[in-house]
């Protein structure tokens, strides 16, 4: 999806435009714009990378998730800038993608915390 000439086909683009126009007609959903949908999609696209990084490197290697997210995203944007004339490289995409890897990382850390066994109670020595 990130290295194609167009991110999606005309059929999806048409449906997305109709949906955004429908949102724009209502005051309560007029804030839902293409830029916000695109940012959210970029975040969602990189959540699995954060999950996989924590699975691969473990809970103690949590810090690899945002680094991998930023590096992978920057590489994609550079490739788009160099090789794909129809796409525009954007720093906001790097931010959104890195945020997505952070979300995936946080979900895995929360899951690890919730599933970890409780610490055994400590024995208190009496001084008699």
C-alpha positions as a Python dict, from the first residue, in 0.01 Angstrom:
ca = {
    (1, 'X'): (0, 0, 0),
    (2, 'X'): (278, 246, 87),
    (3, 'X'): (487, 193, -224),
    (4, 'X'): (213, 175, -486),
    (5, 'X'): (156, 452, -739),
    (6, 'X'): (-176, 529, -567),
    (7, 'X'): (-265, 430, -211),
    (8, 'X'): (-600, 286, -321),
    (9, 'X'): (-812, 240, -631),
    (10, 'X'): (-1070, 479, -771),
    (11, 'X'): (-1356, 270, -629),
    (12, 'X'): (-1233, 314, -272),
    (13, 'X'): (-1148, 679, -339),
    (14, 'X'): (-1501, 743, -463),
    (15, 'X'): (-1658, 572, -161),
    (16, 'X'): (-1427, 762, 75),
    (17, 'X'): (-1517, 1094, -88),
    (18, 'X'): (-1888, 1020, -54),
    (19, 'X'): (-1846, 921, 310),
    (20, 'X'): (-1642, 1235, 389),
    (21, 'X'): (-1903, 1452, 213),
    (22, 'X'): (-2173, 1288, 425),
    (23, 'X'): (-1972, 1362, 742),
    (24, 'X'): (-1913, 1722, 630),
    (25, 'X'): (-2289, 1786, 599),
    (26, 'X'): (-2343, 1720, 971),
    (27, 'X'): (-2212, 1960, 1235),
    (28, 'X'): (-2132, 1681, 1479),
    (29, 'X'): (-1906, 1498, 1231),
    (30, 'X'): (-1775, 1786, 1017),
    (31, 'X'): (-1439, 1754, 1195),
    (32, 'X'): (-1382, 1419, 1019),
    (33, 'X'): (-1168, 1528, 723),
    (34, 'X'): (-951, 1346, 474),
    (35, 'X'): (-635, 1456, 655),
    (36, 'X'): (-761, 1314, 985),
    (37, 'X'): (-876, 989, 827),
    (38, 'X'): (-540, 952, 653),
    (39, 'X'): (-351, 1024, 978),
    (40, 'X'): (-564, 766, 1162),
    (41, 'X'): (-509, 510, 886),
    (42, 'X'): (-132, 565, 908),
    (43, 'X'): (-145, 515, 1284),
    (44, 'X'): (-353, 197, 1247),
    (45, 'X'): (-126, 59, 976),
    (46, 'X'): (178, 57, 1209),
    (47, 'X'): (12, -79, 1526),
    (48, 'X'): (101, -436, 1422),
    (49, 'X'): (469, -337, 1394),
    (50, 'X'): (468, -227, 1759),
    (51, 'X'): (300, -554, 1859),
    (52, 'X'): (548, -762, 1659),
    (53, 'X'): (847, -570, 1798),
    (54, 'X'): (745, -648, 2157),
    (55, 'X'): (676, -1011, 2067),
    (56, 'X'): (1014, -1039, 1894),
    (57, 'X'): (1234, -846, 2140),
    (58, 'X'): (1034, -908, 2457),
    (59, 'X'): (896, -669, 2715),
    (60, 'X'): (1246, -550, 2808),
    (61, 'X'): (1309, -462, 2443),
    (62, 'X'): (1001, -236, 2428),
    (63, 'X'): (1214, 56, 2314),
    (64, 'X'): (1277, -112, 1976),
    (65, 'X'): (914, -61, 1867),
    (66, 'X'): (923, 318, 1822),
    (67, 'X'): (1271, 303, 1669),
    (68, 'X'): (1165, 39, 1416),
    (69, 'X'): (845, 231, 1344),
    (70, 'X'): (1034, 555, 1279),
    (71, 'X'): (1304, 387, 1068),
    (72, 'X'): (1059, 184, 859),
    (73, 'X'): (837, 487, 804),
    (74, 'X'): (1128, 713, 712),
    (75, 'X'): (1252, 451, 466),
    (76, 'X'): (907, 432, 304),
    (77, 'X'): (886, 811, 273),
    (78, 'X'): (1234, 832, 120),
    (79, 'X'): (1147, 559, -132),
    (80, 'X'): (825, 741, -219),
    (81, 'X'): (1015, 1068, -270),
    (82, 'X'): (1279, 909, -491),
    (83, 'X'): (1092, 650, -695),
    (84, 'X'): (719, 730, -704),
    (85, 'X'): (621, 1050, -883),
    (86, 'X'): (253, 1019, -794),
    (87, 'X'): (312, 1004, -417),
    (88, 'X'): (419, 1279, -179),
    (89, 'X'): (661, 1209, 105),
    (90, 'X'): (540, 1374, 425),
    (91, 'X'): (687, 1407, 773),
    (92, 'X'): (334, 1377, 917),
    (93, 'X'): (325, 1020, 786),
    (94, 'X'): (644, 940, 977),
    (95, 'X'): (490, 1088, 1292),
    (96, 'X'): (164, 895, 1246),
    (97, 'X'): (340, 567, 1167),
    (98, 'X'): (572, 602, 1466),
    (99, 'X'): (271, 679, 1684),
    (100, 'X'): (110, 360, 1553),
    (101, 'X'): (411, 153, 1655),
    (102, 'X'): (396, 319, 1999),
    (103, 'X'): (27, 227, 2032),
    (104, 'X'): (103, -136, 1942),
    (105, 'X'): (391, -137, 2190),
    (106, 'X'): (172, 5, 2468),
    (107, 'X'): (-101, -250, 2400),
    (108, 'X'): (151, -533, 2431),
    (109, 'X'): (305, -390, 2749),
    (110, 'X'): (-42, -354, 2900),
    (111, 'X'): (-126, -710, 2801),
    (112, 'X'): (202, -837, 2951),
    (113, 'X'): (128, -649, 3274),
    (114, 'X'): (-226, -784, 3296),
    (115, 'X'): (-119, -1142, 3225),
    (116, 'X'): (186, -1149, 3449),
    (117, 'X'): (147, -1349, 3769),
    (118, 'X'): (132, -1148, 4090),
    (119, 'X'): (443, -1127, 4305),
    (120, 'X'): (439, -1378, 4591),
    (121, 'X'): (384, -1223, 4932),
    (122, 'X'): (705, -1148, 5117),
    (123, 'X'): (777, -1324, 5444),
    (124, 'X'): (821, -1091, 5739),
    (125, 'X'): (1073, -1210, 5995),
    (126, 'X'): (980, -1161, 6352),
    (127, 'X'): (1253, -1053, 6587),
    (128, 'X'): (1194, -1251, 6904),
}
